[in-house]
Amino acid sequence: YGPRDAVALRWADCNGMIGSGCVRVVDGAGQVIWDVYGKRGGEELGIAMDSDGSYLAIGAPGRNGGRGEIEVYDLLGHSSWKVKNGQWKGLGRYLAIVEAPDETRLIAYIEHLGKPWIVELRMRGQLVNSFPIPEEWELVNIVSPMDGWRRTGADYALVFRDLAGNVFHMWAGVTLD
């Protein structure tokens, strides 16, 4: 498997397991490249893939005693690792992969001290930056859009819903070292 057009899909039921949380990576021709089955029954998964199909990140916010975790898969290197933090809650519910000028990074939602935050992490989980988000806005997604060269850049969008039900986004960018 090498870089090519691919999409990661998630659904609640697969392989005969109801509510098991499954992820499938499919190429541009619809061929299944990779499957992850049964992460956990009834769990909402966060999912992100970088623009060239090298990395896939699956967030499981209910794992690790509710603190959550992100499993990162290096699809080219055929390896994986887990990102965890004992001080945060809900890690991985919403996440994105962004390609900063110096390295690929994870952007993830967490709860810290009972408040919603966004964290910027290196791919192995080292914290680069964090900031709180307004409590009156419900985060509904984190998006890393592709540019005209089919790469995600250093910017990402936080997608919110306000108390009136309006959906809007706020742009943010990675911290440059």
N, C-alpha and C positions, 0 to 999 in steps of 0.2 A: 504494500500500500504506500502510495506517495501522495504528494499534494495534488488535489483535484477538487472539482466541485463536489460538495457533500453537504448534507443537512442532518442535523440531529433531531429526532422526534421523541416525544415522551407521551405515554398514555398510562392509564390507571391499571388496566387489566392485561395480563399477557401470560402465555405459557400455562394456562389453566389456573393462574393465581389471581383472584379478584382483589383489586386494590393494592397490588404488589409494587407498583411504581417501576416502570420499565423504560429503557432508553434504547433506541435503535438509530444507527448512523447509516444513511443511504446515500449512494452517489447520484450524480446527475442523470444516470440511466435507470435509476430505481433499484439498482443492485444493493443488497444488504452487505455492508462492509463489516459491521460490528454490532453486537447486542450485549446489553447488560440486563439481566433478569432479576426481578424480585428484590429490590433494595430494601423494602420494608412495607408491610401491609398498611394501606390507608395514608401513606405519607405523600405530602406535596414535595415534588422535586424541583429544584432550580437546575437549569441546564444552560451551558454556554459552549460555543465552539469558536476557535479562532478562524480567521479568514482563509487560511490555506489548508485547513483540516489537520493540522499537526497536533493540536491539543483539544481535548474535550474535558469539561469540568461538570460534575454532577454534584449538586448540593443536596444534602439531606438534613433539613433543619431539626427534625425530631430525634436524630441520633445523638449519641454521646450525652445521654441524660438530659436532652432538650437543649443542650448547648449547640448542637449541630456540627456538621463537618462537610468538607468538600473533598470529593475524590477527584484527583486530576489524572487524566490518562494522556500519556505521550504516545500518540497513535503511530508515529514514525519510529520512535525508539522502543516501542513495545514494552513500556513500563508504566507504573502508576504509583501514586502516593496519596496520603491523606493529609489534609490541612485541618487542624483543630486548634481551639483556644479555650481554656477552662474558665475564662472570665466573661465570655460573651454568651448570648443566648440566641438561638435561631439562625446560626451561621449557615448560609447556603440557600435560603428560601428564594432570594433573587440574586442573580449574579451575571457578570459579563466578563469576557476576556478582551482586553485592549492591548494594542501593540504600541507601546511607548517607544520613543526614539532609541532608548538604550536596552529595553527588554520587554518581553510580554508579561502582562500583569493581570491579576484577578481583581475585580471590583465586586464587593459583596455587601448585602444588607445584614446587619446584626442588631440585636438589642443589647444595650449596655447601660447598666444602672436604671433599667426600666424605660429607657428612651430609645427611639430609633436612630441608628447611625449608619453611615457608609464607611467601609474600610477599603483601603487600597493595599493589596498584598503582592509580594513577589510570588512567582509560581510555586515555590516551595513553602509559602505561608508566612514569610517574614513581613511584619507590618511596616508599610512605608508612610501611610498617612491615614487619618480618620477625621470625620466631621459629623456633627449631628444634623438631622433633617427635621423640618417642622413637624411636631406631633399632630397638628390639625390636618395634615395631608397624609393620605394613605398611599404608600408606595405600592405600585402595581407591576412594575418591571424596571429592569436596567437594560439599556440597549446600547450596543456598540456598532453604529452603522458603518457600512463600507463606503469607501470613496470610489472615484472613477477608475482606479487601478485595482479594484476588488480587494483592498486591504482595509482593515479597521485601523483607525488612527489612534491618537492619544486622547481623543475626546469621547465622551459617552453621554447618554441622556438618562436622567432619572425620570420615570413616568409616574405621575401622581394622580390621585382623585381627591378633590376637595370635598368639604362637607355638603356642598350643593350637588355633588355628583359630576361636576365638570372634570374632564381629563385633560391634563396638560403636561408638558415636560420642561425640565430645567437642564441645561447643558453644564457639564463639568469636565475637567481634564485631569490627567494624571500629574502627579508631582514629579518634576524633573530633578534628577539628582545632580 
